[in-house]
Amino acid sequence: MNKVYEYFNDIDGNFVEQFQTTGFDARVFELYLFAYLLESDYKIKRNYERPDFLVEKDGLTVAIEATTVNPTIHKQKANNDGKKSTDTTEDELRERLRNEVPIKFGSPLFSKLNKKYWELPQCKNIPIVLAIEAFHEEDSLSYTSNALIQYLYGKRHELHSDDGQDIVFKSDIKEHLSGSKTIPSMFFQQPNTEYISAILFTNSGTTAKFKRMGYYYGFSSRFIKMYREGLCYDFNPTDLGQNHLRMT
């Protein structure tokens, strides 16, 4: 991370202060995006306070603004009240993915939309991308992509078994309701979203990723061993399950 930061232009002048205090996850995500864009041979411009990045490649310039899903204040003070998705039942988790988590994504995306980046001179007539990652609870990185897709496109795909056969049911979503809060679904049908070309999502913009990359490039002791374990999609169109993947 120190090596990447050597090439990083701190346009706001508060990166280190936020990294060391209340904005750790957001600043790690911003540094991760910078490292990704740099390694992918994009020409990066950070000459403005907004957006976070202007990138150029193959004659095309794109504006990228980063944001994160953060814990609510009362949960932050209570250390996320100690609850993980693994502490909930399958039905409870399904309900959270239907409503609570999409609302959490909707809040920062709506806030960025209200900034109207397309009105900035440096963003005129170029694609605008909002990059987002979820840090609202301890294991949010492991299960949030499904909820984001539901919110962005207003579509829900659920697996059901019928007479021994697995069937995927698709349904439309009009709104997400959690407690007293309700938001409309389908981000790309909201006013002014025609100015947003894409939502960029990742669940790996973390210190763990920097550790693995540091290890890969030799910035570590030879006595350190790293193991990565997770799930990957089975792209066989006739198989609705998932295969377990262990990577070392």
Buried (B, 14 or more C-beta within 10 A) or exposed (E): BEEBBEEBEBBEEEBEEBBEEEBEBBBBBBBBBBBBBBEEEBEBBBEBEEBBBBBEEEEEBBBBBBBBBBBEEEBEEEEBEEBEBEEEEEEEBEBBBBBBBBBBBBBBBEEBBEBEBBEBEBBEEBBBBBBBBBBBBBEBBBBBBBBBBBBBBBBBEEEEEEEEEEEEEEEEBEEBEBEEEEBBBBBEEBEEBEEBBBBBBBBEBBBEBBBBBBBEEEEBEEEEEEEEEEEEEEEEEEEEEEEEEEEE
